[in-house]
Amino acid sequence: MKKRRAVLGVGAHPDDMDFTASGTIAKMVEEGWEAYYLICTDGSRGSRHHRITHKALAKTRLEEQEAAGRILGLKDIFYLDHRDTQLPCNPLIKAQIVRVIRIVRPTVVITMDPTFHYSASSPWNKNVAFVNHTDHRAAGLATMDAVFPLSRDRLSFPEHEQQGLMPHKVDELWFTSFERKDYVVDITSTFEKKMKALSAHKSQFDDFVKVKEEVISHAHHFADEEEFEFAESFIRLVLD
Ligand SMILES: [Zn+2]
């Protein structure tokens, strides 16, 4: 029998993993992996529209993420429902992430690079700076700590064991990369699926054509030294 392989993508907001890793995750699903998402916030601040309430936006964003998950073939999506823009990196959120890791028992965890705070210019636009969202950094850092050492150690959150959740060692931790090329994955075969999953996040785009152009240009950037057309890039940590 083939060994079970599972991937867990941890994002701060609905759409984070779809933007940065969904081509790779869709490819893993096609190769027989089980795939899961964990979304840390409710995404309730991600709107420029003045009339929408936090509650209504959170509901919409959850529905959009569920639709994207169906397109990608995710097995399940977990939501922590922290308030958007206020995600802490503290023992509570670490315990919540460890809990999901102990339920899903992933081989690979993918999250956002916690060391990336800002860049003064980007590879695709030298004149524009980029500040990484506070929730992205918090989600990445809390997830890194949850992967190592917390989910592995029996004595971290021992209440989990009483609930039947055993410690779990994650084999690999991948950080999604906005700019750096480290571990490049060919997503040419799943690029359409990625675009379709992204298009499910309707509340986030006034002009999806523009978004599409940007996603294409990023995917080309990551693939520009490769023989394939579209790529996603990660910083890959193979853990002992
Ligand atoms: Zn985000």
Boltz pocket constraint, residues with backbone or C-beta under 6 A from the ligand:
constraints:
  - pocket:
      binder: B
      contacts: [[A, 12], [A, 13], [A, 14], [A, 15], [A, 16], [A, 133], [A, 136]]
      max_distance: 6.0
